[in-house]
Amino acid sequence: MEVRLISGVSDPLGWALRALRKAHAKGLSLWVTVDHAQSARLLHHVCAADPQGFLPLAAPDAPSHVRRRSRIQLHHTEASIGSPPPGTHWLNLGSEIHPELMAFAGVVDCVPADEAAAQRGRQRYRLYQKMGCEVIHSREGA
């Protein structure tokens, strides 16, 4: 499994919006994990960035029939989200590793620029390696 760990991200929500657009353009199935506070900000950011555009993103509280049909799903890191459908990629905006990590087709892990987040990112890096993942690390803008 390949994990792309992007560190030093100065604007995680802006970065996530670009990643969501890329995933949508490529037709990828994507699960995004964020903490509860980030969830509302990300949804607002998606709507405010391009009010005329469309990004098929299912919010964490969307009805199950909407979530089943949405290729891009937002999940709270605090909630149990189960196993992803085959071929799903994972975009981690949180600070934890998904318990079903190996069920994903690939992982992108965003590490904000502050020192506390960087420390948690280093811990995840070591855990990914310990789990046998190929970790590709890069810094934003590098």
N, C-alpha and C positions, 0 to 999 in steps of 0.2 A: 504494500500500500504506500502510495506517495502522499506525503504531507508537505504542503508549502506553508512555511511559517514566515509571515511578513512582520517585521518589528519596526519600531520607531514611527508608527503611524500617527501623524499629528492631528488628523481629522478623521477619526474612525467612522463616523456616520457618512461623511462624504465619500470616503474610500469604499464603504459598504455599498453605497448607492451605485458607484461605478461597477463594482463586482456583480451586483444584482443585474444591472443592464447587460453586462457581458454574458452572464449565465443565460439570461433570457434570449439574447441574440444567438447564442449557440444551441438553444433548445435543451439546455440541461435541466434535470430535476435537481432541486437544491433545497436542503433544509438549512435554515439559519437559526443559530441559537444566540439569544441576547438575554440580558437580565431584564427584569420587569420594567425598570425605569427607561432603559434604552429602547425598549419595544415601542413605546408611544412616540418617542423622539424620532426613531427610524421611520415609522409609518408617516409621521408628519413631514419628515424630510423627503420621503418618496413623493408625497402629494404636492408639496411646495416646490420641489425642484422642477417639475414639468407638469403643470396642471392639465395640459392638453394631451400629454403622453399617456401611455398605458403600460403598467408593469403588473403582471398577474401575480400578486403577492397575497397569500392568505394570512390574515392576522391570527394570532394565537387563539382568539375567542371566536373565530369564524365557525359557522356550522360545519358539521362533519362532511356533509355532501359537497361543500365548497372546498374543504381541505383535500378531499379525495381527488378532485379535479384540478387542483392547482399544482403546477410544477414547482413553484417557489413557495415555501412555507416558512413562516416565522414561528419559532418555539421559544418559550421561556426556559432559561437554564434551570430555574427552580422546579420545573415540572417534569414528570416522567413522560417522555415522548415516544417510547417504544422503539421498534425497529423500522428502519427506512425501507421503502420498496427497492428492489434491485436496481442498480444503476444510479442511485441517488448520491449526489455529492454533498459535503457538509461544509458550511461556512461558519466558523466559530468566532463570534464576537464576544463571547463570555470568557470566563477564566477556568472552566472545567473541561475535562475530556469526556466526550459522550461514552456511556458504558457500552454501547453497541458500535464502537469505533470501526471495527473490522468489517462491519456490514456495509460501510459506505464505499463508493467507487473511488473517492478521492477526498482530500481535506485541504481547506485553506484556513489558516488560523491567523487572525489579525491581532497584533499586540500593540496597544497604544504606547505613546512616547513617554509616559510618566514612569518613574522608577519602580513604583509598586507593581504596575502592570508588567514592566520588563522582568521583574523577579518572578512573577507568576508564569510569564512566557518561558523563561529559562527552565522552570520546573516542568512545564508541559513538554518542552523540547526533550528533556531527559526521559520523561515517561513515554513519549512517542518512540524514541529510540529503543527503550527497554521492551516495548511491545513489538519490536521488529519492523517498524515503519522506516521507510527511506525519507529522511527529513531534509528538505531543501530550504535553507534559510536565506532570506534576503532582507535588506532594509528598504523602507519606502524611499523612492527616488534614486535608488542605487542601480 
